[in-house]
Amino acid sequence: MKNSIQSSLVAVILIFAIAFSSNAQDQERQFYQLKTYFLKDGNQEKVVDSYLKDAYLPALKRAGIENVGVFKTIPSEDINELKIYILLPFSSLEQFLTLDNMLAQDKSYISAGSNYINAKHDNAPYERINSVLMKAFSEMPVMEASKIEGPRKDRVYELRSYESSTEAIYQNKVDMFNAGGEVELFESLGFNAVFYAEVLFGDRMPNLMYMTTFKDMESRDAHWDAFRTAPKWLKLKADPNYQNNVSKADIMLLYPTEYSDY
């Protein structure tokens, strides 16, 4: 118990150290939490869906947190895991740190989410939750809820995670997005990015994450074809300053739930 408390205190101290070491420009950059629910079956999925739709998202709005994205994996022959992804934007680390306490005092939230909140140990609503805390890139300091339209089941929200071999090499990839112009290139090609961010805490580090959005899979493939052949990208990836800066790339193809904010 003592070690657990000490670990929590260390985490809080580290988070605040990051916050107060930032300059004024950095403080305008949002923070993001990506929560991933790992589910074993449709019953758990139904419970978590109900909790998020009827209790969690309404409570977040009462707490002043807007543009919360909720996503599920696009079915494929290679993927059979049940997961639900929740992307939360925070204007400050203080907002992130005080959220759980605010929820604990929200009677409407506690009532609406009682089945989830009070679930028994032998009937848990999920198998595990993974959580990642991120800080927005300087070139896109604030999240932009996707304006993509059309049936939600057809949309493709592409979440990417790029890992690097060392911290220094990771920073080189971050610089490639910002100073190198990769963010600007995505924007010019109409990738409808939701966010680009540095991972501060997570189970895979060092790494960065970002999300782009498309009306359907055909549009997604066409956009990436345009990216791969763009003169600016061909020049950028050949730049000797930006070589071998991604050791592993994970690509998650998602669609927004009906109750997601975008």
Stockholm file with secondary structure:
# STOCKHOLM 1.0

chainA/1-262         MKNSIQSSLVAVILIFAIAFSSNAQDQERQFYQLKTYFLKDGNQEKVVDSYLKDAYLPALKRAGIENVGVFKTIPSEDINELKIYILLPFSSLEQFLTLDNMLAQDKSYISAGSNYINAKHDNAPYERINSVLMKAFSEMPVMEASKIEGPRKDRVYELRSYESSTEAIYQNKVDMFNAGGEVELFESLGFNAVFYAEVLFGDRMPNLMYMTTFKDMESRDAHWDAFRTAPKWLKLKADPNYQNNVSKADIMLLYPTEYSDY
#=GR chainA/1-262 SS CHHHHHHHHHHHHHHHHHHHHSCHHHHTSCEEEEEEEEESSHHHHHHHHHHIIIIIHHHHHHTTCCCCEEEEECCCSSCCCEEEEEEEEESSHHHHHHHHHHHHTCHHHHHHTHHHHTCCGGGCSCSEEEEEEEEECTTSCSCCCCCCCSCGGGCEEEEEEEECSSHHHHHHHHHHHTTTSHHHHHHHTTCCCCEEEEEEESSSCSEEEEEEEESSHHHHHHHHHHHHHCHHHHHHHHCGGGSSCCSEEEEEEEEECTTSCC
#=GC SS_cons         CHHHHHHHHHHHHHHHHHHHHSCHHHHTSCEEEEEEEEESSHHHHHHHHHHIIIIIHHHHHHTTCCCCEEEEECCCSSCCCEEEEEEEEESSHHHHHHHHHHHHTCHHHHHHTHHHHTCCGGGCSCSEEEEEEEEECTTSCSCCCCCCCSCGGGCEEEEEEEECSSHHHHHHHHHHHTTTSHHHHHHHTTCCCCEEEEEEESSSCSEEEEEEEESSHHHHHHHHHHHHHCHHHHHHHHCGGGSSCCSEEEEEEEEECTTSCC
//
